[in-house]
Amino acid sequence: MSTPPTAPGPLPPEVYLIGCGSDLAVQGDASAQSMGFKAWNLLRMSQLALPVPAAFVIGARHCGDPVARAGVASGELWQAGLRALERSTGLALGDARRPLLLSVRSGAPVSMPGMMDTLLNIGLCDATVGGLMRQTGNPRLVWDAYRRLVATYGEVVAGLPAACFDEAATALFGDRDEGELDFADLRLLTQRFLEVYADGALRPFPQVPAQQLGGAIDAVFASWQSPKAREYRRLNDIDDAIGTAVTVQRMVFGNGGGQSGAGVGFTRDPASGEPLPWVDFLFNAQGEDVVSGRRSAHGHDELAAVLPEVWRELSEAAQHLEHDFGDMQDFEFTVQDGRLFMLQTRSGKRTPQAAVRIALDMLDEGLIGVELALERTAGFDRQTLARQCVVAQGGRALSPLGRAATASSGVAVGEIAFDEARALARHAAGAAVVLVRRDAETSDIAALETATGLLTQRGARTSHAAVVARQLGKVCLVGCTELQIDDTARTIQVGDATLHEGELITLDGNEGVFYAGAAQVEIEYPEPLIARLEGLRQRGARAAS
């Protein structure tokens, strides 16, 4: 029998509500510093009446507070927030008939894309599978969500290697893509994953949703100290003491079929600054499929063709975000059965040329003033705006080895390296290196810092690793489906061509192609953009005199 949600009690210090009936319930000390940048922007989107799933937030102070963290497992820290969320949704965590499912995400006071952990579908267990099936009428969605939860929880919370779940899936279904599996296949895969979890963790997968939630919250707090998060903070001079907040949000499902999906977008092109939406979208997928770098995605054309009303709503939402946040935004969204939900927004990482063009265009559009435009373009000059371009050799056009999606423009020439150890060793020896990987993953951040560029077989332009590459000023090409990597032979193959690790390769992020060997390169200056920048500075000088 369904259990009605109980009334929420008083919120503990630095626990906040978003969209739970009224955002007035948020405590007065709420800020980007206290509730984390991601949650703060969720709150702002909710207050703009954009479609944001309800959530509660555990403030960043708790991350480094051992006493507060001790309340995670028992629920002392989050019970009141959960009750408020249950009351606003009419669902209950662990309820057999109307189960509430949750996502658990990190969010530091500064943006750290992809550096900490996320868990989705918290609350699914043997007892709630039937209830979710009745709610959605979609058994494939339910078993897909359950198998995802078991694998992710096993990796993030129990510390099991992701490979053990991948190997189990391969043993059952070979090389079949997960999108080809029906609900019976996914049910069988879930049952196998539960066995793999029990064998690896030496205990069964937790069947108590509250226990799942406590473990997920603690794991997200712990991911603040993961190697890749520490490396990112070192590279960007971010204080370890600020910690991360945790956002617990009602799940929305992009994996419900052809009218559902997940996407990431920029309100303008982050490579060129062109004032057009730049969106990656995957039908019948959850958000981590796009940003993890393990799957390639489509551009917005397919979304607009299949779900034109959703595309119209998303375009309007992007305009709202730019107007109210006053900057180019990087946003995440989910479409559930044709209904749009906004899950995140932040100022987008961009190339130097895009930074200058966006600031100048926003000034012309009246979105920002002269002073802010000058501030955003400070430090850019003719040299920093120059870009390398591949040129024909001996009057003959070059023949590309392959094509891929451009995540960050420019040209990179270097030796092929397949892993971090090789990249770091060759960099230390004075060689330029191009990192070549199957997936665009943020765990490669140390290698990426030393490389001149990144080329991947899978991944989307908006995956977290591509965002980091753009921020680091690295050329990045992703999703080259014709690229085959042989880890044993240490070679790549594209068509009939084979290249060995250590051989030279050229990435042309301007055209989205790559070449064998070292291509001839020349410097190009964007003269019209430089002239506009000089005009801005003259205008600023006149205003100051």
KAVENMO-V457974 format. One record per backbone hydrogen bond with DSSP energy under -0.5 kcal/mol. CO is the residue of the C=O (numbers start at 1). NH is the residue of the N-H. If there is no record, write none. Layout:
co:CO nh:NH
co:CO nh:NH
This chain:
co:2 nh:4
co:12 nh:15
co:14 nh:59
co:16 nh:57
co:18 nh:55
co:19 nh:21
co:20 nh:22
co:22 nh:25
co:23 nh:26
co:27 nh:30
co:31 nh:35
co:32 nh:36
co:34 nh:60
co:36 nh:40
co:37 nh:41
co:38 nh:42
co:39 nh:43
co:40 nh:44
co:41 nh:45
co:42 nh:46
co:43 nh:47
co:44 nh:48
co:45 nh:50
co:46 nh:49
co:50 nh:52
co:51 nh:342
co:54 nh:250
co:55 nh:18
co:56 nh:248
co:57 nh:16
co:57 nh:59
co:58 nh:246
co:59 nh:62
co:60 nh:63
co:60 nh:64
co:61 nh:64
co:62 nh:65
co:64 nh:66
co:65 nh:69
co:66 nh:70
co:68 nh:71
co:69 nh:72
co:70 nh:74
co:71 nh:75
co:71 nh:77
co:72 nh:75
co:75 nh:78
co:75 nh:79
co:78 nh:82
co:79 nh:83
co:80 nh:84
co:81 nh:85
co:82 nh:86
co:83 nh:87
co:84 nh:88
co:85 nh:89
co:86 nh:90
co:86 nh:91
co:92 nh:95
co:92 nh:100
co:98 nh:92
co:99 nh:101
co:101 nh:251
co:102 nh:122
co:103 nh:249
co:104 nh:119
co:105 nh:247
co:107 nh:245
co:108 nh:37
co:108 nh:38
co:112 nh:115
co:117 nh:106
co:119 nh:104
co:121 nh:124
co:122 nh:102
co:125 nh:128
co:125 nh:129
co:128 nh:132
co:129 nh:133
co:130 nh:134
co:131 nh:135
co:132 nh:136
co:133 nh:137
co:138 nh:142
co:139 nh:143
co:140 nh:144
co:141 nh:145
co:142 nh:146
co:143 nh:147
co:144 nh:148
co:145 nh:149
co:146 nh:150
co:147 nh:151
co:148 nh:152
co:149 nh:153
co:150 nh:154
co:151 nh:155
co:152 nh:156
co:153 nh:157
co:153 nh:158
co:154 nh:160
co:161 nh:164
co:161 nh:165
co:162 nh:165
co:162 nh:166
co:163 nh:167
co:164 nh:168
co:165 nh:169
co:166 nh:170
co:167 nh:171
co:168 nh:172
co:169 nh:173
co:170 nh:174
co:173 nh:176
co:177 nh:180
co:178 nh:181
co:182 nh:186
co:183 nh:187
co:184 nh:188
co:185 nh:189
co:186 nh:190
co:187 nh:191
co:188 nh:192
co:189 nh:193
co:190 nh:194
co:191 nh:195
co:192 nh:196
co:193 nh:197
co:194 nh:198
co:195 nh:199
co:196 nh:200
co:197 nh:201
co:198 nh:202
co:207 nh:209
co:208 nh:211
co:208 nh:212
co:209 nh:213
co:210 nh:214
co:211 nh:215
co:212 nh:216
co:213 nh:217
co:214 nh:218
co:215 nh:219
co:216 nh:220
co:217 nh:221
co:218 nh:222
co:219 nh:223
co:221 nh:224
co:222 nh:225
co:223 nh:226
co:226 nh:230
co:227 nh:231
co:228 nh:232
co:229 nh:233
co:230 nh:234
co:231 nh:235
co:232 nh:236
co:233 nh:237
co:233 nh:238
co:234 nh:237
co:239 nh:242
co:240 nh:243
co:243 nh:109
co:245 nh:107
co:246 nh:58
co:246 nh:248
co:247 nh:105
co:247 nh:249
co:248 nh:56
co:249 nh:103
co:252 nh:254
co:254 nh:285
co:257 nh:260
co:257 nh:284
co:259 nh:338
co:260 nh:284
co:261 nh:335
co:262 nh:282
co:263 nh:333
co:264 nh:280
co:265 nh:331
co:266 nh:278
co:269 nh:273
co:270 nh:351
co:274 nh:269
co:274 nh:276
co:278 nh:266
co:280 nh:264
co:281 nh:298
co:282 nh:262
co:282 nh:285
co:286 nh:289
co:286 nh:290
co:287 nh:290
co:287 nh:291
co:288 nh:292
co:289 nh:295
co:290 nh:293
co:290 nh:460
co:291 nh:464
co:293 nh:440
co:298 nh:281
co:299 nh:302
co:299 nh:303
co:300 nh:304
co:301 nh:305
co:302 nh:306
co:303 nh:307
co:307 nh:311
co:308 nh:312
co:309 nh:313
co:310 nh:314
co:311 nh:315
co:312 nh:316
co:313 nh:317
co:314 nh:318
co:315 nh:319
co:316 nh:320
co:317 nh:321
co:318 nh:322
co:319 nh:323
co:320 nh:324
co:321 nh:325
co:322 nh:326
co:328 nh:348
co:329 nh:267
co:329 nh:331
co:330 nh:346
co:331 nh:265
co:332 nh:343
co:332 nh:344
co:333 nh:263
co:334 nh:336
co:334 nh:341
co:335 nh:261
co:335 nh:337
co:336 nh:339
co:339 nh:336
co:341 nh:334
co:344 nh:332
co:346 nh:330
co:351 nh:355
co:352 nh:356
co:353 nh:357
co:354 nh:358
co:355 nh:359
co:356 nh:360
co:357 nh:361
co:358 nh:362
co:359 nh:363
co:360 nh:364
co:361 nh:365
co:362 nh:367
co:362 nh:368
co:363 nh:366
co:369 nh:373
co:370 nh:374
co:371 nh:375
co:372 nh:376
co:373 nh:377
co:374 nh:378
co:375 nh:378
co:377 nh:380
co:381 nh:385
co:382 nh:386
co:383 nh:386
co:387 nh:524
co:389 nh:522
co:392 nh:394
co:393 nh:396
co:396 nh:393
co:398 nh:400
co:402 nh:514
co:405 nh:407
co:405 nh:478
co:408 nh:476
co:410 nh:509
co:410 nh:510
co:412 nh:507
co:414 nh:505
co:415 nh:434
co:416 nh:502
co:417 nh:436
co:419 nh:423
co:420 nh:424
co:421 nh:425
co:422 nh:426
co:423 nh:427
co:424 nh:428
co:425 nh:429
co:426 nh:431
co:427 nh:430
co:432 nh:415
co:433 nh:435
co:433 nh:452
co:433 nh:453
co:434 nh:417
co:435 nh:437
co:435 nh:455
co:437 nh:457
co:438 nh:458
co:439 nh:441
co:440 nh:465
co:441 nh:444
co:442 nh:445
co:444 nh:448
co:445 nh:449
co:446 nh:450
co:447 nh:451
co:452 nh:475
co:453 nh:435
co:454 nh:477
co:455 nh:437
co:456 nh:480
co:458 nh:479
co:460 nh:463
co:463 nh:467
co:464 nh:468
co:465 nh:469
co:466 nh:470
co:467 nh:471
co:468 nh:472
co:469 nh:474
co:470 nh:473
co:475 nh:454
co:476 nh:407
co:476 nh:408
co:477 nh:456
co:478 nh:405
co:479 nh:481
co:480 nh:483
co:482 nh:495
co:484 nh:493
co:485 nh:487
co:486 nh:490
co:486 nh:491
co:490 nh:501
co:491 nh:486
co:492 nh:499
co:493 nh:484
co:494 nh:497
co:497 nh:494
co:499 nh:492
co:500 nh:503
co:503 nh:416
co:504 nh:517
co:505 nh:414
co:506 nh:508
co:506 nh:515
co:507 nh:412
co:507 nh:509
co:508 nh:511
co:508 nh:512
co:508 nh:513
co:512 nh:404
co:513 nh:508
co:514 nh:401
co:514 nh:402
co:515 nh:506
co:517 nh:519
co:520 nh:391
co:522 nh:389
co:524 nh:387
co:525 nh:527
co:526 nh:530
co:527 nh:531
co:528 nh:532
co:529 nh:533
co:530 nh:534
co:531 nh:535
co:532 nh:536
co:533 nh:537
co:534 nh:538
co:535 nh:539
co:536 nh:540
co:537 nh:541
co:538 nh:542
co:539 nh:543
co:540 nh:544
co:541 nh:545
